[in-house]
Amino acid sequence: MASLPQFERKGIHPSATQQGKPEALSELSRDKDPAGPALRMKRYRILVERAVEVFGDELKASRWLSLPNRELDGKVPIQVAEKDGYSLRSIEPLLIRIEHGVYN
């Protein structure tokens, strides 16, 4: 899996997260999330995989996740998801609309 620039800036390397390397937790492990870093990492991997599935490649997914989105009131999708423990809950509706071609 090629590296995603936005995710590397956060100190998270997708290939490392897939292999379960502890250093991949970097920033995630410092959070005081009651769900814990392991669950956040799992959610993060699912989120990235879902975006790649929708956009067809990592570069497009990375770009979409790291740019402000008007459907999120100008917020960046990965930051919105991060505040939610990397749950797909807040951005999945947008990904579904994009996947089905009902996105402006």
N, C-alpha and C positions, 0 to 999 in steps of 0.2 A: 504494500500500500504506500503510495507516494505521500510525502509530507504535505500538510495543509498549512500554509503560511500563518493564517490567523491563529490557529491552535498552537503552533510552535511559539508564537509571541507570548502566549499564556504559559509557556513552559510545559506544554502537553504535546506529546508526539504520538499520533494515532498508531503507528506500528508498535510503539512501546506499550500502549494501553491494551492492544490486542494480545500481547505476550504476557500481560499481567505484571510488568516490571514495576516495582514500588516507586522508582523515581518518576514515573509517569504521573503520580498523584500530585507532585509539586504543589501548585497553588490550591488544588482541590482539597488536599489533606489539611491545609491550614484553616479552612472554614470551620465555623462552630455549628455546622448543620447537624441537627439531631439525627438525621438519617445516616450520618457517618460518611466518611470518604469512600468506602467501598461501593456503597449504593450510588453515590454521586458519580463515581467513575463509570459504573455500569450504565447509568442513565446518560452520561456524556457520550459513551460509545454508541449507544442506541440512537441518540440524537444525530450524531455525525453520520452514522450508517443510513439513517432515514433520509437525511438531506442529500447524501450521495445517490441514494436510490431514486429520489425524485428528480434530481438535476442531471443524473447520468454520468457525472464525473466529479472528482474531488475539487478541482479548481472552481467550477461553477458553484458547487455547494459551499465552498469556503467563502467565495465572494458574496453569495446571498446571505450567509450567516454573519458576515462581518460588516455589512453596509446598513446604514439607517433605512428603515422600511416605513413607508407612510401608513401602511395598515396597522403598524404598531406605534402610531403617533410619533414617527420619526426615530424610534428607538432601534437599536441594533438587535437582531434576533438572538444571537448567542448570549448577549447580556441579559435580555429578557428571560431566556431559559435559565441562565446562571442564577438569577435571583429566585428562581423557582426550583432550585436544586437540580438543574439540568433536566427537569421533567419536560416531556414533549407537550404537555397540556396547553401551554400558551402559544406555541408556534405550529402545532400539528394541524389546526384548522387551515392555516395559510398554506402549509405544504400540501394538504389534500386538494385545496383549490388550484394550486399550481399544477399538481399532478393531473387534474382533470380538465385543465385549460380554462378555468373560470377565474382567472386572476387578471387584474388590470395592469 
